[in-house]
Amino acid sequence: MAVGDVGIVFWILSVAIIVSACMVVSLRNIFHCALALILCLFAVAGIFILLGAEFLAAAQVLIYVGAVAILMIFAIMLTSNLAAKKITQTNENALVGLLVCVFFTLVGWVLLKKTYEGIWSHLELARPLPSDNILTLGKYLMTQYALPFEVVSILLLAAMIGAIVLARKENA
Amino acid sequence: MEFKLPENDLTLMLPEIFLFIWALWVFTFDLLTRRKKESAVGYMAMAGLLITGGILAVTGGGCGFGTMFFNDATAIFFKMIFLGAAFMAIGSSFGITKQKIVNHRGEFFGLMLLSTVGMMFLSSSNELLSLYIGLELTTIPLFILAAFFKDDKLSVEAGIKYFVIGAFSSALLLYGLSFLYGLSGSTELVQLKINMAVINLHLEQIGLILVLAIVLVVAGIGFKLALPPFHQWAPDVYEGSPTPVAAFLSVGSKAAGLVAFAKIFVNGLFVFYGPEAAPADWGKLVGFVAVLAMVIGNVVAIRQSNIKRMLAYSSIAQAGYIMIGMVSMNEHGMASVAYYIFAYMFANMGAFAAVAIFEDKTGSCQIESYRGLSRTSPLLAISLALFLLSLAGIPPLAGFLAKYKVFAAAIAMATQNPSYNWLYWLVGVGLLTAVFSLFYYANVIKQMFFWSEDSPYRIRFSPPALAVILIGVVGILLFGIVPEPILKFAAEVYASFGIVPF
């Protein structure tokens, strides 16, 4: 793919992300918000693919689109009348929130630009990912990072037990 | 690229593995006995902690799994503190498991053990990823424990608040850590330190992003430590959650946050400490946060009428004092932090245990209801008074020496090197606010001892609660009067951080 094509795809995805993200926080129907969120998450997965991070893209689709967003939609549909209701998404803090967003966007932009010009463009890190990065990731998980990988399973066990304890109906 | 398991010796991990299996056993035991035996599960959990402590005492130091599991003096010292805090928290929760948590005793104790396992992994890790996962394993069971009284609105509120704040702060921390990884190219703290020293040469170009990373990590861990301005959750969560859980939060989870902080900053970002690293000097930032913690914690605590909220603000202030030791980077600094948290464990766990025992009997946490307690329940009144005096830093209790050590470390650092004279300000604020703190600690003591009428309550101790109170009292008295063994150990903690003396 030529550089120009990547540029076009990047712009399409970026516009999709920004528009759908704005829809998530502004639409009046919560069901439509959830759908816009799915679009947004899909577009982010596309950005990951552009960067050559296939694993992240797959995880993004599987976890965020496949699990989190679908769960939200289930929750909305199972809650009576929620999908039909009109909601307001703003309160008196909306302007403050917008200012904070603009501030952090500017800070992030300045930081990344400065840092990239200063040092990242000279470093090894700036190289594109190897094409077999999923393979590399899997091998790392089973070798160097095997211990944190195992500890995560303890963490999931604790979360699962906790979810059951909190959600269970008491018969006492 | 080469893929192989790091050098490993799983026998060093035995305490953690044992405690994890024991937690599973505690879950199953509760089911097997059909929840009929009231206290057996609790005793089981306490026994597990004791055995783990025994195993910890015989396992040596060294490399358990590359840099992700390394038993040095810091790891062993803090593991002792985590086990002690968990032991005292479980000992003081027999009342609530008897009265309120009838259906989920096994889960209550088991989750507490799992949280302890997380803390232990955290204190052994010298690598960002395993550090982060250890911190998560510490906090996720605590979210659930905070909301354990499911039909109590305050407890559910506490759980949700802690969950939202915890998730948010984890995200901040992870974002900051990802910047550190991106800048240094390594998640291993030793390598990170070396790479950061190289990057230090390019400070002009990367200064801003480094500042952002440092601010994010300070904020992320600041939430866990309840350091202002990230402290607002603490009083609500402590007030709502079951008292032993609040105690465990204020000691165990705080000590875990301190270890994570020390590993990332003192170990990993050592080159960015001091005026020559401006603007990325994290020392002054943390010093400022410590001042806020001492002032806000101590001043707001005076106004509280609920003793759990008061202890929450007091623990915010205590974290501020600990941070003075953290930013004093000489041979006393880290040692004073270790000794402080050791003394703080006994006093704070003891105070919360006394509050828990009182609450089990009376259902009240108001300071007013402690009136005249010295005549009806002298043991509880005297021990609670001792714990509070130790927190205030009155000699000869352990809390006094802890505060002294922290201030002495800061003053020694400031006199050794004139460019650190801002540490004098920290000590000044610390001394001044310590006087403030006397006011609210003494208020509780005044209510208990100098009230004309007798208290209507007569408190009786269950055996584990009595044991916890006695451990606390003996701890603050013994280690206040004979601190040498712990100070010696604490000096080794300093040595295990590769701090280059100035």
Interface residues (C-beta under 8 A of the other chain):
Chain A: V107 V110 L111 L112 K114 T115 E117 G118 I119 W120 L123 E124 L125 T136 K139 Y140 M142 T143 Q144 Y145 A146 L147 P148 V151 V152 I154 L155 L157 A158 A159 I161 G162 V165 L166 E170 A172
Chain B: M1 F3 K4 L5 P6 F20 F27 F65 G66 M68 F69 V102 N103 H104 E107 G110 L111 L114 S115 V117 G118 F121 L129 S130 I133 G134 E136 L137 I140 P141 F143 I144 A147 F148 K150 D151 G159 G182 G185 I199 H202 E204 Q205 I206 L208 I209 L212
